[in-house]
Amino acid sequence: MQPRAAFPSAQRAFANAAGARTLGGVDYLPYLWWSLTLLLILVGLVGSVVPLLPGTTLIFAGAVLQRVLLPETIGTAAVVWIGVLWAGSVLADFACTLIGARLLGGSKWGMTGAGGGAFVGMFFSPLAILLGTLFGAVAAEKLLSKRTDRDALKSGLGATLGFLASTVVRLMFALAMVALFVFAVLTATPAA
């Protein structure tokens, strides 16, 4: 008995939009879907440590896409668990950032400056990301919140520590999501 497709109308729409499904007698659409899924997952892994790339969101999107387009390769339960990990990563990211900033007296300006500094730093190197986070938070606290040098530096340090903690947590969640995806795909029961 063939497994029921999760979204048969979506599969038919993609198949019809692609026109001829074979190239030299080989059905190329599964290779296209796998390539797209793997691209999303790899970019998601990079995005888990690079600011402004939605890393875990891309990994989750890759898992959902795989389930929709090639339902026999990954189960619904695995995609749901990957979604739970994604939600956990989003909550942990916010928590680490807020705790890091608030723990050492940061304000919304410090967090905004830290984000801007990290964005500028990402075009240079990992060290520039950290320094950009620190300098951005300190500058924003000093110029916009009118804080003393000592308070601005303390707040900038808190924002940097929060940024580092959230990056580590995001990376751990991303690796867990990818591991679950790989396990689910390798243990999927092929259609008989």
C-alpha positions as CSV (number, residue, x, y, z in Angstrom):
1,M,0.0,0.0,0.0
2,Q,1.4,3.4,-1.0
3,P,1.7,6.0,1.7
4,R,-0.8,8.9,1.3
5,A,0.9,12.1,0.2
6,A,0.8,14.9,2.8
7,F,-0.1,17.5,0.2
8,P,-1.0,15.8,-3.1
9,S,-2.4,18.9,-4.7
10,A,0.9,20.8,-4.0
11,Q,2.9,17.9,-5.5
12,R,0.7,17.9,-8.6
13,A,1.0,21.6,-9.0
14,F,4.8,21.5,-8.8
15,A,4.9,18.5,-11.2
16,N,2.7,20.3,-13.7
17,A,4.6,23.6,-13.4
18,A,7.8,21.8,-14.1
19,G,6.5,20.4,-17.4
20,A,8.3,17.3,-18.5
21,R,9.4,15.3,-15.5
22,T,12.1,13.4,-17.1
23,L,15.5,14.2,-18.6
24,G,17.0,11.3,-20.5
25,G,14.5,8.9,-19.0
26,V,15.4,10.0,-15.4
27,D,12.8,11.6,-13.2
28,Y,14.8,14.8,-12.1
29,L,12.2,16.4,-9.8
30,P,13.3,14.4,-6.7
31,Y,16.9,15.6,-7.3
32,L,15.7,19.2,-7.6
33,W,13.6,18.9,-4.4
34,W,16.5,17.3,-2.5
35,S,18.9,20.0,-3.8
36,L,16.6,22.8,-2.6
37,T,16.1,21.2,0.8
38,L,19.8,20.7,1.3
39,L,20.5,24.2,0.2
40,L,18.0,25.6,2.8
41,I,19.5,23.4,5.5
42,L,23.1,24.4,4.7
43,V,22.3,28.1,4.5
44,G,20.4,27.6,7.8
45,L,23.4,26.2,9.5
46,V,25.5,29.1,8.4
47,G,22.7,31.5,9.4
48,S,22.7,30.1,12.9
49,V,26.0,31.9,13.5
50,V,25.8,34.8,11.0
51,P,23.7,37.7,12.2
52,L,20.5,38.6,10.2
53,L,20.2,35.2,8.5
54,P,17.2,33.3,9.9
55,G,19.2,30.1,10.5
56,T,16.9,27.8,12.3
57,T,13.9,29.1,10.3
58,L,15.6,28.1,7.1
59,I,16.3,24.6,8.5
60,F,12.7,24.2,9.5
61,A,11.6,25.5,6.1
62,G,13.8,22.8,4.5
63,A,12.2,20.1,6.6
64,V,8.7,21.3,5.8
65,L,9.5,21.5,2.1
66,Q,10.9,18.0,2.1
67,R,7.7,16.7,3.8
68,V,5.5,18.5,1.3
69,L,7.3,17.6,-1.9
70,L,8.8,14.1,-1.0
71,P,6.6,12.9,1.8
72,E,7.9,9.3,1.7
73,T,11.4,10.6,2.8
74,I,10.5,12.1,6.2
75,G,7.7,11.6,8.6
76,T,5.3,14.1,10.0
77,A,6.4,13.5,13.5
78,A,10.0,14.4,12.6
79,V,8.9,17.6,11.1
80,V,6.8,18.4,14.1
81,W,9.8,17.8,16.4
82,I,12.0,19.9,14.2
83,G,9.3,22.6,14.5
84,V,9.4,22.3,18.3
85,L,13.2,22.7,18.2
86,W,12.7,25.8,16.0
87,A,10.3,27.4,18.5
88,G,12.7,26.6,21.3
89,S,15.6,28.3,19.4
90,V,13.5,31.4,18.8
91,L,12.5,31.7,22.5
92,A,16.1,30.9,23.7
93,D,17.5,33.5,21.3
94,F,15.2,36.2,22.7
95,A,15.9,35.1,26.3
96,C,19.7,35.1,25.9
97,T,19.7,38.5,24.3
98,L,17.4,40.1,26.9
99,I,19.1,38.6,29.8
100,G,22.5,39.6,28.5
101,A,21.5,43.2,28.0
102,R,19.4,43.5,31.2
103,L,21.8,41.7,33.4
104,L,24.4,44.5,33.1
105,G,22.0,47.4,32.8
106,G,21.5,47.6,29.0
107,S,18.6,49.5,27.4
108,K,16.7,49.1,24.1
109,W,19.3,51.5,22.5
110,G,22.1,49.2,23.6
111,M,20.5,46.2,22.0
112,T,19.8,48.2,18.8
113,G,23.4,49.4,18.7
114,A,24.6,45.8,19.3
115,G,22.5,44.6,16.4
116,G,23.8,47.3,14.1
117,G,27.4,46.7,15.1
118,A,27.0,43.0,14.5
119,F,25.5,43.7,11.1
120,V,28.5,45.8,10.1
121,G,31.0,43.4,11.6
122,M,29.6,40.4,9.7
123,F,31.1,41.8,6.5
124,F,34.6,41.5,7.8
125,S,35.3,38.6,10.2
126,P,34.0,36.8,13.3
127,L,36.1,39.0,15.5
128,A,34.7,42.1,13.8
129,I,31.2,40.8,14.6
130,L,32.1,40.6,18.3
131,L,33.8,44.0,18.3
132,G,31.0,45.5,16.3
133,T,28.5,44.3,18.8
134,L,30.4,45.7,21.7
135,F,31.2,49.1,20.0
136,G,27.7,49.4,18.6
137,A,26.1,48.9,22.0
138,V,28.5,51.2,23.7
139,A,28.0,54.0,21.1
140,A,24.2,53.7,21.2
141,E,24.2,53.7,25.0
142,K,26.5,56.7,25.2
143,L,25.0,58.8,22.4
144,L,21.3,57.9,22.5
145,S,20.7,56.9,26.2
146,K,23.1,59.6,27.5
147,R,24.9,57.1,29.8
148,T,28.3,57.6,31.4
149,D,31.3,55.9,29.9
150,R,31.3,53.3,32.6
151,D,27.6,52.5,32.3
152,A,27.8,52.4,28.5
153,L,30.7,50.0,28.6
154,K,29.0,47.8,31.1
155,S,25.9,47.7,29.0
156,G,27.9,47.0,25.8
157,L,29.6,44.1,27.6
158,G,26.2,42.7,28.6
159,A,24.9,43.1,25.0
160,T,28.0,41.3,23.7
161,L,27.7,38.5,26.2
162,G,24.0,38.1,25.4
163,F,24.8,38.0,21.7
164,L,27.5,35.3,22.2
165,A,25.1,33.3,24.4
166,S,22.3,33.5,21.8
167,T,24.7,32.5,19.0
168,V,25.9,29.4,20.9
169,V,22.3,28.4,21.8
170,R,21.1,29.0,18.2
171,L,24.0,26.8,16.9
172,M,23.1,24.0,19.3
173,F,19.5,24.1,18.3
174,A,20.4,24.2,14.6
175,L,22.7,21.2,15.0
176,A,20.0,19.3,16.8
177,M,17.5,20.1,14.1
178,V,19.9,18.9,11.4
179,A,20.7,15.7,13.3
180,L,17.0,15.0,13.7
181,F,16.4,15.6,10.0
182,V,19.2,13.3,9.0
183,F,18.1,10.6,11.4
184,A,14.5,10.9,10.2
185,V,15.5,10.7,6.5
186,L,17.9,7.7,7.1
187,T,15.2,5.8,9.1
188,A,12.3,6.6,6.8
189,T,10.5,3.5,5.6
190,P,10.6,3.6,1.8
191,A,7.4,3.0,-0.1
192,A,7.0,-0.6,-1.2
